Amino acid sequence: MIGPPDGNRAGHSPAASFFYVPKYYSFKHKYMSKQDNATANPKMQEFFLTSLQEIYWAETHLVDVLTTMGKAATDPELKQAFELHAEQTAQQRQRLEQVFGLLQIEPQAEPSVGLQGLFNEGWQLIDETEDGSALRDVALIVAAQKVEHYEIACYGSIITLAKTIGQSEIATILGPTLDEEKETDAALSSIAESGLNEQAVEETETEAPARVTAEVQEVRETIREETIGTAAAARKPQHSRADA
């Protein structure tokens, strides 16, 4: 199952699983620059780094996801919106790499349980809607906007945390990304409200089955296998040097 550790496992309550955060790295906090708030809680700094790694994972995969969604869409304006945001996402990934450079660490992706769930929901919507239908386009918009809202929350929080721990330069670098996410969300709403929603309501259902392209399946399985592999590695018992 894709997701955080089972809430019934020892040491994990259901509430703890809901607020699951991947295991922090154990290295010293040398990645934080001299501009850091000297009184910052080290755990806060680690949480900040993990948040960056999770959104980096998202942007890394979103380029392929958005490209695939663009090919699954029929409405020309929607196709263009997905293509444009795929290009923006590649630039957003580069901004995150710039941030890692400022922190003097190598960019590393940490699978995001929340975004993985949204990806899975998007694939399911493609599975359940007919190729070439207005309903599929509406479903793609709904799925994409859920991802956009998640990213808006993530980037808004990261920018606020960056300012709090004295990383104002990082906040400045990521500001344009937050603006782009908001603009994409607004653009998708505009497309849906321009007549696409009404078209889907009036659409006549046919007997034709939904079609899932090989490309959609390949992107879905690649992300799924990576997440499962990371979750399995996280469940392995950790041994300290004292135990060796």
Protein Blocks (a to p, Z undefined) as FASTA:
>chain_A
ZZdddfkbghiafklmmmgccdddfbdcklpcfkbcfkbcfklmmmmmmmmmmmmmmmmm
mmmmmmmmmmmpmblklmmmmmmmmmmmmmmmmmmmmmmmmnopacdddddfklmmmmmm
mmmmmmmpcehiaklmmmmmmmmmmmmmmmmmmmmmmmmmmmmnopamlmmmmmmmmmmm
mmmmmmmmmmmmnommmmmmmpccdfbdcdddfklmmmmmmmmmmmmmmmmmmmpccddf
klZZ
